[in-house]
């Protein structure tokens, strides 16, 4: 409730200051606001976004800039004068600057890198040299390190001297004389130790680190399992290269969630805000999967054609085709969504496939039985209302529908649960086994199951 009362005042004050056009007052107003409130102003008044950033102290401007959407960041950099852009980019933490630059065309990256200070340019080029989705792109070289032979008093001296520009001081890193990682040291352990105590006496040797080439999504799981606010990043030889902080992992988790949701909806990942994506690019992202799914659904028509004679002999069978295939598709989509989500948060891995198979086998049978009973009752009940609808063999038709639902739902559940695990095993993204893809697969096979049961129960009667 308080936020709703504050925001109109904030917007009203900003409008009054913009109308007065007094730069000093605008600057003081912006520097007095919370970072999140300034971001709200930019969202509310996009026509003033560059002016807002330009009128803030550079440190606060960088803090606002790094939490904005990529489209807003691009617009701001386009409007800012080169001198202000250089100031802003040099002030940004190395990892946030790399995140921004990697979203730009190569020509734009080249021009902006020229604006960086020599040291910042060297760091940025180093980070951009790592694979796109690797931990190396996220890490920052701004951290505090000490040596095992240092005393606690010397650690505090190092913190006073270097911590101001560090990404975080919650953790201090212990290295040897060659820069190789030895351990990490939480600041609380330093504070609680006596000044003369040596670092070697405090560390426990249980350091958790990330490799610079690790996948960002896997790194997110490491953070979660180890409950850390920051983790060191090393190369293959355990040389400390930088650190990754929890705020970076939160952005990664958000991006991965958005990407998986888009793939599960039957489209390619958009990689940029929906409203900012050019229409033709959005079309290309969506059309490929639609074509694949359409071709897959054409197989349904082929299967229907294969059973054309049976449908001609017993037209009543065609009435239940939508019911059968939609039930299988729904159960498959349900299973695939559950498994993909469980894999995304690390609850299950490919190694758990047998446990998943057993659970889904039982689940599929139970779910199929429930739907099968409902389908059987529906046919029998409808016959009592409209006797001529299904004819004298209505019980066999009811059995066909009931057992077909059990088989189709079971198959849909098994397909939906196993396909994501199979794709992961093959090195593909499990989210590709989206609900539409599984539904299309089960549609075709569901028809085969349905007409197989029709042969079993109706041969010699209607077929």
Buried (B, 14 or more C-beta within 10 A) or exposed (E): EEEEEEBEEBBEBBEEBBEEEEEEBBBEBBBEBEBEBBBBBBEEBBEBBBBBBBBBEBEBBBBBBBBBBBBBBBBBBEBBEEEBBBBBBBBBBBBBBBBBBEBBEEEBBEEBBEBBEEEBBEBBBBBBEBEEBBBBBBBBBBBBBBBBEBBBEBBBEBBEEBBEEBBBBBBBBBBEEEEEBBBBBBBEBBEEBEEEBBBEEBBEEEBEBBBBEBBBBEBBBBBBEEEBEBBBBBBEEBBBBBBBBBBBBEBBBEBBEBBBBBBBEBBBBBBBEEEEBEEEEBEEBBEEBEEBBEEBBEBBEEBBEEBEEBBEEBEBBEEBBEBBBBBBBBBBBBBBBBBBBBBBEBEBEBEBBEEBBEEBBEBBBBBBBEBBEEBBEBBBEBBEEEEEEBBEBBBBBBBBBBBBBBBBBBBBBBBBBBBBBBBBEEEEBBBBBBBBBBBBBBBBBBBBBBBBBBEBBBEEEBB
